[in-house]
Each structure stands twice: as structure tokens, then as C-alpha cells.
């Protein structure tokens, strides 16, 4: 992985997160799917904004959060994602650059507004997400900076983008560039419902292009179409170079062709908000991987980053993560 300028180039949804603490009653009253993510249109987005309580706005998006985590650890990340030239789009661009993430994807001047995700956090620290995709869906092959991908040790892509045919074409272009330069490709399954929509295509993509697969336990079970974790683990073994599976309080498991590495979860944690736990796990893991660490240490740093982020509100570190090193 020599001669690379960037550690990881992330390709994902450029979203501004709007976070609010709320009650179980609010979740039920407004027909929200607790603990999950629902795609909504602009009208529904405006409706929820009108009824939600006090909120905090910050740049988000799964892979974008991971890039922020890598920057906080001292790594060199880049990001490709689409925003519109509007207020939220400028917030996103400023936030990414301010924390040390290279972001130069050209903003759209017409069409849909910058994406936003309403995140409702209940007293049990579960997050319920409602996402207006907006300009995120407008990413095309021309938005992929070939040189950026070619000069990154790892290209990391989120499964959420697979819902848009034009975004799918853009991803495949980026992965071909990465493979042509003998770079690594990482992919996150993103969400159970995303897996259910694209299971067969995801399996094909994993076998043909992916070196590092990230999944939580529920996503893995859905991908393997089983309720047995051990069976799911064996079914996915060898389809990519390695699979990193997060299991909440059970820690995480790293599966390669020849071994299974178990990583303990953090202890005595005061969980405030589970938003971003998987994103920051990927931050720690990919930071270690691009620095040449062994897989055990990569997984341990991923666990530390995930433990850190769930003890604060929001998916971006409030303080530098370098202390975790």
C-alpha cells in the first residue's frame, strides 16, 4: 500500500444529521420504526421537523462519519459524496474540511436539496432514523475522482448507495479503479432492510470486488438467510479477504479464511446514544489496517472507537480520538 496519499477514500451519502432526544410515545404517535432507518420524501421531512423537539445539527452519513473518525485518529481520509449548493450543503462541506477530511466533490446547483437524516434518540439510547436522501441520490460516474481513488490505500463504500442505479454505476467505476491500482476495497452492508433489498447483488459484489466487509450481526444473518450466527459466519467466510462483524455488547468477530478473532466489547459504559457505533468501529479498524497493524489490534481499536462514540450524543467525536491510540 505504498505511494498512496490517502489512507481511506470513502464514498457515501453526504447527509446533515438532525438529532433530537424524544419519548417512546413520540415514536409510536408518528409511526416511526424504532431502531431502524426509513427513507422519507421531502414532505415527510418537513412534517417531522415541525413536530420534533429541540435539535442539534451536524454533518453525518455512515461512511462520512467513518472518515471523520479516521481524521480524528490522525489518519488521512478523503470523501466523495453529493450535496446541493444550499445552506445544509455548505454546512456539510465546511464540517468535513474543518476536521481534516479531503472533500472536493462538486455541489449540484439544481434539483433536490442536500440530504438530511432526522435521528430520534429514546431514553434507552436507541436511535430511530428517518432519512431524506435528496441530493445524495444525484451522484454519478463523473463525480468519481479517479486519481483520488487510485491514491488511496482503501476505498470504502456504503450499501445505502446501492438503491440508486446511477450511484451503483459510480461505485462500480470506483471499485474498478481501485482494483486496477491494486488497492483494497471495503464495503459496509449498512442496514438490514438494505440487505433484504439487494441480497443477491451484495453477495456477488462481495465475492468479485470486496476485500474487507463490515456488518453488524443482524445484517449478517439477513445476508446469510439464517437465524444462527455461527452458520452465518461460516457461510460468509472466504467470500472476501476478511469480515468484521459487530455484535453490540458481545463485542465483535473478525473472520478470515483461516481464523476467527474475537474482540471484547467495552466494559461499564454509560450509553447515551448508539448513533454511529458501527461507523466509528470502521474508523478504528480501517485506521489500524492502513497503518499495517495486525487484525487483533485493528478490531480492538475499532471497539474502543465504538465505545467512545456511544457515550456521547451524535456520531462525530466531540474530542480527538488520538488518546485511544
Secondary structure as UniProt FT lines:
FT   TURN            2..3
FT   STRAND          6..11
FT   STRAND          15..21
FT   HELIX           24..29
FT   TURN            30..31
FT   TURN            34..35
FT   STRAND          37..39
FT   HELIX           42..51
FT   STRAND          56..60
FT   HELIX           62..73
FT   STRAND          77..80
FT   HELIX           87..98
FT   TURN            99..100
FT   STRAND          102..103
FT   STRAND          115..121
FT   TURN            123..124
FT   STRAND          127..132
FT   HELIX           134..138
FT   HELIX           141..143
FT   HELIX           146..150
FT   STRAND          152..158
FT   HELIX           159..163
FT   HELIX           165..180
FT   TURN            181..182
FT   STRAND          184..188
FT   HELIX           192..209
FT   STRAND          212..216
FT   HELIX           217..224
FT   HELIX           229..236
FT   TURN            237..238
FT   STRAND          242..246
FT   HELIX           248..250
FT   STRAND          252..256
FT   STRAND          260..263
FT   TURN            275..276
FT   HELIX           277..290
FT   TURN            291..292
FT   HELIX           295..309
FT   TURN            310..311
FT   HELIX           322..324
//
